[in-house]
Amino acid sequence: MRRLGTIVCLLAPSAARAQLPPVGVPPGVARFELDGAFDIWDDRFVEGTKEPIGAGLLSSSLGATLLASLAGTEARIRGITGIADYQLELGQVSADVLAERGTAMFGLSLGLTRSLTVFGRIPLVRSRVQQALALDPTGANVGPSPGLVEQAVFFQQFDGALSTLASRLAAGDYDADPAQRALAQATLDAGGSLRGELFLLLADPETASPFVPAASSEAGAAITGRVGALQTTLATSLGVAGFSAVPALPAAVATESDIQSFIGDPAGPLGLVLEGSLVTFRGDAEGGVSYTLTDQWDRGARRGGLRAAVEGLVRFPTGVLARTDRLFALGTGDGQTDVELRGTLNLGSGPWGARVEAGYNRQFAANFLGSPAPPALTVVRRDPGDAVTLAVRPFFRIARTFALIGALEHQSRGRDDVTYASDADAIPGVDPDLLAEGTDARATLLALGVTYSNPGALRPGGRGLPVDAGWSYERVLSSGRGIVADVHRVRARLRVYFGVF
């Protein structure tokens, strides 16, 4: 979800780029900026194909593939039972997810000269994810482990039988019959190995699995059968009696409550909160300068003309990242410093015109808490891929200050470079680059809206309070690469100018 949040931020250009009014501010004038946006989505594009956010869990088999902490249990059961293709099954899981993000951007710009403007902005962000997780135990083949106490008699008798067999071998009880002695030695070796694996699965405080094969399942029958065959050999062929107990296996498969308790146990291997997430906090603040190259827009009675400006800004990691104890979560910031350059060109004649914009965002590396092999968390160093945007925003002015506006914007983001922060943080056998999957993203946005721009007293002969305002609706038109949220976005803008000096 951290990657999803990153792409959402990519798709949310600042309102300064979406406006038709000038980028800069006249000398001695301050501009107060209040921009708002509301995003909502329940789908995403994955390599160009649209799917629900929770598609990764939809109708998935809940086992070691999704719950990596059970992989060791699954491998151990294969070894004990001899079922080479055994898969631990807890049933089916699906998720219905709805994500929302509301942003209020407060900013202030100050014109220092006719061309140079400085500005600063800080957002207040409310990120919310609602989720409905459905766990269906249908098809499960394991149940909750009965616990250490229930296994005590079985292992006591098992240990006693092996000890007796070892003593009889050492005393030479089977030496008169070489075949029987070979059988006794082989039984002792095989029995010791079986005992060790069963103890690790059922009773070892460090490795015992929370779920073990149900007695009625194929694996449960194989475990019971293997123990029974050993008991028969000991009693009938080797004269070692007294071992009749069987391992305690669950009579029923896991219920939905059992699965939820395992996933949500704060002291367990996952410790995931199965509820949604809600975060209200500041976002990533930014500050920078803009330089107006030329401004020949709406001079005198003529509408249109030419206007061009460039901007440079630094974005600071003042927001918070998504929580790691949620299946789906969003934060309020990206967690690293950005340096962004933008260029804006306005062209128009009469009521028609267009704004052309281009931007390049250099995203710098930072350390994050990540999970390339869930549920294990470690510190990784992520260098986000740089982002490039290109937009064309045509407009038609119904009146001198009021216009209908459309927009077509293409955005491209490079793949993240993810490494372990240090050798001590490395997870053996796990490539941290797994966290970069889907970050190499491409998307095209379409927007429609209205804009109002009245320069008022800022223009010679003008009257009234200078005000800029606008409203727009934006959608992701297409995406051909990476993971991109299919966002519905409503954006509003209000900017008021005041003379300062």
Residue, then its C-alpha position, 0 to 999 in steps of 0.5 A: m500500500r506504500r507503493l499505491g500511496t506513492i502512485v496516488c501522490l504522483l497523480a496529484p499535481s499541485a494546484a499551481r499547475a492546474q490554474l490559468p492565472p499567472v504562476g508568479v505574483p506582482p512585486g509587493v503583492a502577497r497571494f494567499e492560497l487555499d486549494g482542496a482536493f478529494d480523491i476516492w478509488d476502489d480500483r487500480f491499474v496493474e500493468g494496464t489492466k484494471e482490478p479492485i484494490g483487494a484483487g490480490l486477496l480476492s478468492s485467494s487460497l489462504g495459506a503459506t503463499l499469503l501467510a509466509s510465516l506458515a511456509g516452514t510448517e508447510a515444508r515440515i508437513r511435506g517431509i513428515t507425510g511424504i505428500a510432495d505437493y501438500q499445501l496448507e489451506l486455511g480456506q478462502v479470503s477476499a477483501d473489498v477496499l475503498a480508499e479516500r484522500g482529502t487534501a487542504m493545501f495552505g500556501l503563501s506567495l510573495g512577489l519580490t520583483r516583476s519576475l521573481t516570486v517566492f512561495g511556501r505551502i503546507p497541506l493538511v491530509r486526511s487519508r482513510v481506507q475502509q476494508a471488509l475482509a471475508l474469511d471463508p474456511t471452506g476447503a481448509n485442511v488444518g485446525p488450531s494446534p491442540g497445544l503442548v499439554e495435549q501432546a505430553v503423553f504422546f511424546q513421553q511414550f515416544d521417548g520411552a520407546l526409543s530409549t528402550l530400543a536404544s538400550r536393547l541395541a546397546a545390550g546386544d539383544y538383537d545381535a543373534d539375528p543380523a536382519q533384526r538388528a539392522l531393522a532395530q537400528a533403522t527403526l531407531d534412526a527413523g523413529g528419532s527423525l520422526r520424533g524430532e520433526l513432530f516435536l518441532l511441529l506440535a510441541d516446541p515452544e519456538t517452532a510449534s505451528p498455530f495450525v496443524p493438519a486436521a485428523s480427518s485430512e489427508a495429511g492428518a491420516a498420513i501422520t497417524g499412519r506413519v506413527g502407527a506403522l512405527q508402533t507396530t514395528l516396535a511391538t511386533s518385530l522388536g519387542v518394545a511395548g508400551f507405545s500406543a498414544v497418538p499425536a493430538l490433532p484437531a478434530a475440526v478445521a479452523t474457523e473464521s474466528d481462529i484465523q482472525s485471532f492468528i492474523g490479528d494477534p499483536a504478539g503473533p508473527l503477523g500482528l495485523v489490524l484487520e480494521g481500516s486505517l484513518v490518518t489526519f496529519r500534515g502532508d509534505a510541505e514545499g517551498g520554492v521560487s518562480y520566475t516569470l520569463t515574459d507576461q504579455w497576457d491580456r494587455g489592454a483590450r486584447r485577450g490572450g497573448l503569451r505568458a511563460a514562467v519557470e518554477g523550482l521547489v523543494r518538497f520536505p518529508t513532513g508527512v507520515l508514512a502508511r502504517t505497517d500493521r495494516l493490510f491496506a493503508l495510506g500515509t500523508g507523505d512520501g517520506q523523502t525529499d524531492v526537488e522539482l522543476r516546472g515550466t509553464l507556457n500560456l498561448g491564446s487569442g481571443p476566447w481560445g487558449a491553452r496552457v502547456e506544462a512540463g515538470y521533472n521531479r527528482q526524488f532522493a533516497a531515504n530509509f524506510l521500514g519495509s517488508p520484502a518477506p512478510p511479516a518480517l520488517t527491516v530497514v531498507r533504503r529506497d531511491p524512488g524513480d524520478a517523475v516526469t509530467l507533460a500536460v496540455r490544458p485548453f480552455f474557452r473563455i465565456a467571459r474575460t474572467f471565466a473559462l471552461i477548461g479541459a486537460l490531458e496530462h501524461q505522467s511517467r515515474g521510473r522504477d524505485d531502487v530498493t536495497y537493504a540499509s545495511d548488512a545487518d538489516a538484510i533478510p537472507g535469501v530475500d531480494p529487497d527489490l521485491l518492494a519496487e514491483g509496480t513502481d515503474a508507472r505510466a498514466t494519462l489523466l483527463a480533466l474538465g472544469v471551470t476557472y475564474s481569474n480576475p486580476g482586479a486592481l493588479r492591472p492598470g485601470g482594474r478594480g476590485l479584489p484580485v481573486d482566482a478560483g476554480w473547480s475541476y473533475e479528474r480521472v485516470l484515462s489509461s495506464g499502461r505500466g506499473i500500479v496506478a490508482d484509478v482515482h476519481r478526483v474533485r479539485a477546488r481552488l481559491r486565491v486572494y491577492f493583497g498588497v504588502f509593500 
